[in-house]
Amino acid sequence: MSKPKPARYRTTNWSTYNAARRKRGSLLIWLDTEMT
């Protein structure tokens, strides 16, 4: 029995996709200076 092929997703709304990637990539780890 062979494995089924994984689903392939096609992006149709590139501007929204790129904005979401930019927003997701800008996650920062916020450190509180009083934590030390």
N, CA, C, O and CB atoms as a CASP TS submission, in Angstrom:
PFRMAT TS
TARGET T0000
AUTHOR 0000-0000-0000
METHOD Language model
MODEL 1
PARENT N/A
ATOM      1  N   MET     1       0.856  -1.186   0.000  1.00  0.00           N
ATOM      2  CA  MET     1       0.000   0.000   0.000  1.00  0.00           C
ATOM      3  C   MET     1       0.899   1.247   0.000  1.00  0.00           C
ATOM      4  O   MET     1       1.777   1.380   0.853  1.00  0.00           O
ATOM      5  CB  MET     1      -0.972   0.000   1.243  1.00  0.00           C
ATOM      6  N   SER     2       0.685   2.132  -0.932  1.00  0.00           N
ATOM      7  CA  SER     2       1.520   3.331  -1.027  1.00  0.00           C
ATOM      8  C   SER     2       0.910   4.474  -0.208  1.00  0.00           C
ATOM      9  O   SER     2      -0.285   4.497   0.089  1.00  0.00           O
ATOM     10  CB  SER     2       1.690   3.758  -2.506  1.00  0.00           C
ATOM     11  N   LYS     3       1.777   5.408   0.136  1.00  0.00           N
ATOM     12  CA  LYS     3       1.325   6.567   0.905  1.00  0.00           C
ATOM     13  C   LYS     3       0.571   7.532  -0.004  1.00  0.00           C
ATOM     14  O   LYS     3       0.941   7.702  -1.166  1.00  0.00           O
ATOM     15  CB  LYS     3       2.522   7.281   1.580  1.00  0.00           C
ATOM     16  N   PRO     4      -0.477   8.164   0.511  1.00  0.00           N
ATOM     17  CA  PRO     4      -1.159   9.190  -0.303  1.00  0.00           C
ATOM     18  C   PRO     4      -0.277  10.423  -0.420  1.00  0.00           C
ATOM     19  O   PRO     4       0.489  10.737   0.491  1.00  0.00           O
ATOM     20  CB  PRO     4      -2.539   9.571   0.317  1.00  0.00           C
ATOM     21  N   LYS     5      -0.387  11.113  -1.536  1.00  0.00           N
ATOM     22  CA  LYS     5       0.397  12.327  -1.733  1.00  0.00           C
ATOM     23  C   LYS     5      -0.130  13.423  -0.811  1.00  0.00           C
ATOM     24  O   LYS     5      -1.340  13.553  -0.629  1.00  0.00           O
ATOM     25  CB  LYS     5       0.350  12.785  -3.217  1.00  0.00           C
ATOM     26  N   PRO     6       0.773  14.210  -0.230  1.00  0.00           N
ATOM     27  CA  PRO     6       0.299  15.310   0.629  1.00  0.00           C
ATOM     28  C   PRO     6      -0.442  16.356  -0.188  1.00  0.00           C
ATOM     29  O   PRO     6      -0.183  16.545  -1.377  1.00  0.00           O
ATOM     30  CB  PRO     6       1.478  15.965   1.373  1.00  0.00           C
ATOM     31  N   ALA     7      -1.361  17.024   0.473  1.00  0.00           N
ATOM     32  CA  ALA     7      -2.154  18.055  -0.203  1.00  0.00           C
ATOM     33  C   ALA     7      -1.244  19.200  -0.635  1.00  0.00           C
ATOM     34  O   ALA     7      -0.316  19.568   0.085  1.00  0.00           O
ATOM     35  CB  ALA     7      -3.288  18.580   0.722  1.00  0.00           C
ATOM     36  N   ARG     8      -1.505  19.744  -1.779  1.00  0.00           N
ATOM     37  CA  ARG     8      -0.726  20.873  -2.278  1.00  0.00           C
ATOM     38  C   ARG     8      -1.613  22.110  -2.263  1.00  0.00           C
ATOM     39  O   ARG     8      -2.686  22.141  -2.866  1.00  0.00           O
ATOM     40  CB  ARG     8      -0.172  20.595  -3.714  1.00  0.00           C
ATOM     41  N   TYR     9      -1.138  23.111  -1.565  1.00  0.00           N
ATOM     42  CA  TYR     9      -1.918  24.338  -1.426  1.00  0.00           C
ATOM     43  C   TYR     9      -1.368  25.394  -2.362  1.00  0.00           C
ATOM     44  O   TYR     9      -0.154  25.566  -2.470  1.00  0.00           O
ATOM     45  CB  TYR     9      -1.904  24.845   0.033  1.00  0.00           C
ATOM     46  N   ARG    10      -2.245  26.090  -3.029  1.00  0.00           N
ATOM     47  CA  ARG    10      -1.840  27.167  -3.921  1.00  0.00           C
ATOM     48  C   ARG    10      -2.318  28.492  -3.356  1.00  0.00           C
ATOM     49  O   ARG    10      -3.482  28.648  -2.986  1.00  0.00           O
ATOM     50  CB  ARG    10      -2.396  26.948  -5.347  1.00  0.00           C
ATOM     51  N   THR    11      -1.399  29.438  -3.297  1.00  0.00           N
ATOM     52  CA  THR    11      -1.732  30.764  -2.784  1.00  0.00           C
ATOM     53  C   THR    11      -2.291  31.599  -3.924  1.00  0.00           C
ATOM     54  O   THR    11      -1.674  31.732  -4.981  1.00  0.00           O
ATOM     55  CB  THR    11      -0.488  31.453  -2.146  1.00  0.00           C
ATOM     56  N   THR    12      -3.461  32.153  -3.689  1.00  0.00           N
ATOM     57  CA  THR    12      -4.078  32.976  -4.731  1.00  0.00           C
ATOM     58  C   THR    12      -4.033  34.457  -4.351  1.00  0.00           C
ATOM     59  O   THR    12      -4.023  35.324  -5.225  1.00  0.00           O
ATOM     60  CB  THR    12      -5.533  32.532  -4.974  1.00  0.00           C
ATOM     61  N   ASN    13      -4.007  34.741  -3.056  1.00  0.00           N
ATOM     62  CA  ASN    13      -3.992  36.129  -2.611  1.00  0.00           C
ATOM     63  C   ASN    13      -2.610  36.443  -2.036  1.00  0.00           C
ATOM     64  O   ASN    13      -2.403  36.387  -0.824  1.00  0.00           O
ATOM     65  CB  ASN    13      -5.114  36.395  -1.554  1.00  0.00           C
ATOM     66  N   TRP    14      -1.674  36.771  -2.918  1.00  0.00           N
ATOM     67  CA  TRP    14      -0.273  36.923  -2.515  1.00  0.00           C
ATOM     68  C   TRP    14      -0.056  38.109  -1.593  1.00  0.00           C
ATOM     69  O   TRP    14       0.787  38.028  -0.700  1.00  0.00           O
ATOM     70  CB  TRP    14       0.602  37.069  -3.733  1.00  0.00           C
ATOM     71  N   SER    15      -0.772  39.196  -1.768  1.00  0.00           N
ATOM     72  CA  SER    15      -0.542  40.363  -0.921  1.00  0.00           C
ATOM     73  C   SER    15      -0.892  40.048   0.535  1.00  0.00           C
ATOM     74  O   SER    15      -0.150  40.419   1.445  1.00  0.00           O
ATOM     75  CB  SER    15      -1.369  41.563  -1.424  1.00  0.00           C
ATOM     76  N   THR    16      -2.001  39.375   0.754  1.00  0.00           N
ATOM     77  CA  THR    16      -2.398  38.996   2.113  1.00  0.00           C
ATOM     78  C   THR    16      -1.433  37.960   2.677  1.00  0.00           C
ATOM     79  O   THR    16      -1.068  38.016   3.852  1.00  0.00           O
ATOM     80  CB  THR    16      -3.839  38.446   2.126  1.00  0.00           C
ATOM     81  N   TYR    17      -1.023  37.020   1.839  1.00  0.00           N
ATOM     82  CA  TYR    17      -0.093  35.973   2.272  1.00  0.00           C
ATOM     83  C   TYR    17       1.239  36.581   2.700  1.00  0.00           C
ATOM     84  O   TYR    17       1.778  36.217   3.745  1.00  0.00           O
ATOM     85  CB  TYR    17       0.129  34.946   1.144  1.00  0.00           C
ATOM     86  N   ASN    18       1.767  37.494   1.910  1.00  0.00           N
ATOM     87  CA  ASN    18       3.037  38.127   2.234  1.00  0.00           C
ATOM     88  C   ASN    18       2.932  38.978   3.487  1.00  0.00           C
ATOM     89  O   ASN    18       3.855  39.001   4.301  1.00  0.00           O
ATOM     90  CB  ASN    18       3.515  38.973   1.071  1.00  0.00           C
ATOM     91  N   ALA    19       1.815  39.680   3.649  1.00  0.00           N
ATOM     92  CA  ALA    19       1.615  40.494   4.847  1.00  0.00           C
ATOM     93  C   ALA    19       1.555  39.606   6.086  1.00  0.00           C
ATOM     94  O   ALA    19       2.110  39.957   7.127  1.00  0.00           O
ATOM     95  CB  ALA    19       0.326  41.334   4.726  1.00  0.00           C
ATOM     96  N   ALA    20       0.897  38.478   5.983  1.00  0.00           N
ATOM     97  CA  ALA    20       0.797  37.552   7.113  1.00  0.00           C
ATOM     98  C   ALA    20       2.166  36.966   7.446  1.00  0.00           C
ATOM     99  O   ALA    20       2.501  36.809   8.621  1.00  0.00           O
ATOM    100  CB  ALA    20      -0.206  36.421   6.802  1.00  0.00           C
ATOM    101  N   ARG    21       2.957  36.644   6.430  1.00  0.00           N
ATOM    102  CA  ARG    21       4.306  36.120   6.669  1.00  0.00           C
ATOM    103  C   ARG    21       5.189  37.167   7.324  1.00  0.00           C
ATOM    104  O   ARG    21       5.969  36.859   8.225  1.00  0.00           O
ATOM    105  CB  ARG    21       4.940  35.649   5.358  1.00  0.00           C
ATOM    106  N   ARG    22       5.062  38.407   6.866  1.00  0.00           N
ATOM    107  CA  ARG    22       5.861  39.483   7.444  1.00  0.00           C
ATOM    108  C   ARG    22       5.492  39.679   8.917  1.00  0.00           C
ATOM    109  O   ARG    22       6.357  39.866   9.773  1.00  0.00           O
ATOM    110  CB  ARG    22       5.658  40.798   6.654  1.00  0.00           C
ATOM    111  N   LYS    23       4.186  39.631   9.186  1.00  0.00           N
ATOM    112  CA  LYS    23       3.712  39.814  10.552  1.00  0.00           C
ATOM    113  C   LYS    23       4.145  38.644  11.433  1.00  0.00           C
ATOM    114  O   LYS    23       4.557  38.844  12.575  1.00  0.00           O
ATOM    115  CB  LYS    23       2.183  39.962  10.575  1.00  0.00           C
ATOM    116  N   ARG    24       4.054  37.442  10.910  1.00  0.00           N
ATOM    117  CA  ARG    24       4.442  36.252  11.657  1.00  0.00           C
ATOM    118  C   ARG    24       5.953  36.236  11.910  1.00  0.00           C
ATOM    119  O   ARG    24       6.405  35.771  12.956  1.00  0.00           O
ATOM    120  CB  ARG    24       4.013  34.985  10.900  1.00  0.00           C
ATOM    121  N   GLY    25       6.724  36.740  10.958  1.00  0.00           N
ATOM    122  CA  GLY    25       8.173  36.749  11.098  1.00  0.00           C
ATOM    123  C   GLY    25       8.669  37.824  12.035  1.00  0.00           C
ATOM    124  O   GLY    25       9.831  37.804  12.441  1.00  0.00           O
ATOM    125  N   SER    26       7.813  38.762  12.385  1.00  0.00           N
ATOM    126  CA  SER    26       8.253  39.855  13.233  1.00  0.00           C
ATOM    127  C   SER    26       7.994  39.586  14.714  1.00  0.00           C
ATOM    128  O   SER    26       8.039  40.505  15.532  1.00  0.00           O
ATOM    129  CB  SER    26       7.567  41.128  12.819  1.00  0.00           C
ATOM    130  N   LEU    27       7.727  38.341  15.050  1.00  0.00           N
ATOM    131  CA  LEU    27       7.523  38.012  16.456  1.00  0.00           C
ATOM    132  C   LEU    27       8.847  38.139  17.190  1.00  0.00           C
ATOM    133  O   LEU    27       9.858  37.581  16.763  1.00  0.00           O
ATOM    134  CB  LEU    27       6.935  36.585  16.618  1.00  0.00           C
ATOM    135  N   LEU    28       8.839  38.847  18.255  1.00  0.00           N
ATOM    136  CA  LEU    28      10.031  39.033  19.059  1.00  0.00           C
ATOM    137  C   LEU    28       9.793  38.470  20.445  1.00  0.00           C
ATOM    138  O   LEU    28       8.659  38.386  20.916  1.00  0.00           O
ATOM    139  CB  LEU    28      10.424  40.518  19.132  1.00  0.00           C
ATOM    140  N   ILE    29      10.870  38.090  21.080  1.00  0.00           N
ATOM    141  CA  ILE    29      10.759  37.659  22.460  1.00  0.00           C
ATOM    142  C   ILE    29      10.971  38.896  23.311  1.00  0.00           C
ATOM    143  O   ILE    29      12.046  39.495  23.325  1.00  0.00           O
ATOM    144  CB  ILE    29      11.790  36.518  22.812  1.00  0.00           C
ATOM    145  N   TRP    30       9.924  39.255  24.011  1.00  0.00           N
ATOM    146  CA  TRP    30       9.997  40.450  24.832  1.00  0.00           C
ATOM    147  C   TRP    30      10.513  40.069  26.204  1.00  0.00           C
ATOM    148  O   TRP    30       9.929  39.226  26.885  1.00  0.00           O
ATOM    149  CB  TRP    30       8.622  41.145  24.933  1.00  0.00           C
ATOM    150  N   LEU    31      11.603  40.689  26.605  1.00  0.00           N
ATOM    151  CA  LEU    31      12.189  40.424  27.925  1.00  0.00           C
ATOM    152  C   LEU    31      11.973  41.621  28.824  1.00  0.00           C
ATOM    153  O   LEU    31      12.208  42.766  28.439  1.00  0.00           O
ATOM    154  CB  LEU    31      13.697  40.098  27.813  1.00  0.00           C
ATOM    155  N   ASP    32      11.533  41.337  29.999  1.00  0.00           N
ATOM    156  CA  ASP    32      11.325  42.385  30.981  1.00  0.00           C
ATOM    157  C   ASP    32      12.635  42.632  31.704  1.00  0.00           C
ATOM    158  O   ASP    32      13.252  41.678  32.177  1.00  0.00           O
ATOM    159  CB  ASP    32      10.198  42.011  31.978  1.00  0.00           C
ATOM    160  N   THR    33      13.076  43.857  31.805  1.00  0.00           N
ATOM    161  CA  THR    33      14.350  44.148  32.445  1.00  0.00           C
ATOM    162  C   THR    33      14.316  43.854  33.943  1.00  0.00           C
ATOM    163  O   THR    33      15.361  43.664  34.565  1.00  0.00           O
ATOM    164  CB  THR    33      14.728  45.596  32.212  1.00  0.00           C
ATOM    165  N   GLU    34      13.135  43.817  34.511  1.00  0.00           N
ATOM    166  CA  GLU    34      13.007  43.527  35.951  1.00  0.00           C
ATOM    167  C   GLU    34      13.026  42.029  36.231  1.00  0.00           C
ATOM    168  O   GLU    34      13.011  41.623  37.393  1.00  0.00           O
ATOM    169  CB  GLU    34      11.715  44.135  36.502  1.00  0.00           C
ATOM    170  N   MET    35      13.057  41.206  35.193  1.00  0.00           N
ATOM    171  CA  MET    35      13.073  39.756  35.391  1.00  0.00           C
ATOM    172  C   MET    35      14.424  39.248  35.887  1.00  0.00           C
ATOM    173  O   MET    35      14.490  38.198  36.526  1.00  0.00           O
ATOM    174  CB  MET    35      12.713  39.056  34.099  1.00  0.00           C
ATOM    175  N   THR    36      15.481  39.967  35.605  1.00  0.00           N
ATOM    176  CA  THR    36      16.825  39.470  35.937  1.00  0.00           C
ATOM    177  C   THR    36      17.092  39.380  37.423  1.00  0.00           C
ATOM    178  O   THR    36      18.182  38.979  37.831  1.00  0.00           O
ATOM    179  CB  THR    36      17.857  40.349  35.315  1.00  0.00           C
TER
END
